[in-house]
């Protein structure tokens, strides 16, 4: 079963919801279509749902964040105090003028933390939910002579303001939990808070 990694919904209150479940092979193309749809519909606000998104391609994360961030570094790959790669924004930042809320939780990791961190640092979105997983390291696999192997961390990901994603995760601007009891009752307080924020803007 092939499940698309990007889904969209236009709510009755004119809020456009984009849910990204992974950063896979299909994500970049589907997200472009989602952006085009959002621009055409001109909603009063956007919700980017990255909850339980374990990550995936770095390049795709940079593309996504660049739809809001119009200039500057999206993420830094730091190998040592002297050596680092800075990944700059690319694209047209077509969503920068839409009020945006990003939903994250403990299952948001890696590429989704890069996106949430960039939008938070540049104040392009309000981050709602729970602190993210904290997966921001770059590892290589070294094969040893006895046919075993070892994973070595060679770099760490830093948000535009220098936050070490691996150690700290992304803290939401507004912390809201989603309990098992909420889930059983088909309630989503995190989504409800996002909608409330956008309806006030």
C-alpha positions, 0 to 999 in steps of 0.5 A: 500500500502506497501512502502519500507523504503529503495530505491537504485539507481546506477547513470550513473556517478557511484554514489550510492544513498540510500534513507531512508524514515523512520526507520521502521520494514523493514529498517534494513534488506533493508539497509543491502541489500543496503550496500551489493549492494554498496560494490559489485558495489564499486561506486566512492561515496555514497549519503544517502538521509534522507530528510523528514525522520521523524525518527523511531527506535533508534536501526536502526539509530545506525546500519545505522551510524555504517556502516560508523563509525568504533569506538566510541559513535554514540549517547548519551541519557542524563538523567542528568549531572550524568546519561547517556547512551552511544550507541557505534558503532556496525557492520563492517563499510563497507561504511567507505572508500566511499566518502559520502554526506548526504542530510537533510532538515527541515523534517529530524528528530529524528533517521535521525538526530542521523545518520546525527549528527554522520557522521558529527561529525566523518567527515565521510560525508559532510552534504548538505541541510537545518538545520534539525527539531530538535527532540532529546528528550525522553518522557514518558507518565504518566497516571493521576488519572482523566484519563488524561495523561501528556508527560514528557521529561526524556532525551535528545539526544546528538551527539558524540561531545555533540550537543543537537539535540533537541535544535539545530538540525543538521546544514549542512556543505553546506546549499542548499535550495530546493524551491517550484519553484525548485520542480515545475520545477523538479529541485533538487539543493540539490542532484545536489550539492551532485553529484558535491561534489562527482564528484570532489573527 
